[in-house]
Every structure is written in C-alpha cells, then in structure tokens.
Amino acid sequence: MARNKPLAKKLRLINREKSNQPIPVWVTVKTLRKVMRRFRLRNWRRSKLEDV
C-alpha cells in the first residue's frame, strides 16, 4: 500500500482498526459471560477489507 494515503482512506482504516479490538473484560463480567467475544473480529491475513 502507498505510503501517502488520502485522508478519507486513513480515517476509514482507523475506524476499522478501532472496531477490530476485542471487547473489554468488564463487559464480560457485567453480562455474566453472555457476551464473551466479538464475532466480527477480523484478522489481517484471513479476510481483507472490501471498500477501503
């Protein structure tokens, strides 16, 4: 990928990066382990971003 990216592309990548983090531990504790993990977690090798 190019070094110099357009600002809009950078912002989209940043948002995807934020949404790719696991849920906090306190959420698991608060929901009594009903919510254990984020099912939309993406790995950089397994699946690529579509509209970036």
C-alpha positions, 0 to 999 in steps of 0.5 A: 500500500502507498505510503501517502494515503488520502485522508478519507482512506486513513480515517476509514482504516482507523475506524476499522482498526478501532472496531477490530479490538476485542471487547473489554473484560468488564463487559464480560463480567457485567453480562455474566459471560453472555457476551464473551467475544466479538464475532466480527473480529477480523484478522489481517491475513484471513479476510481483507477489507472490501471498500477501503 
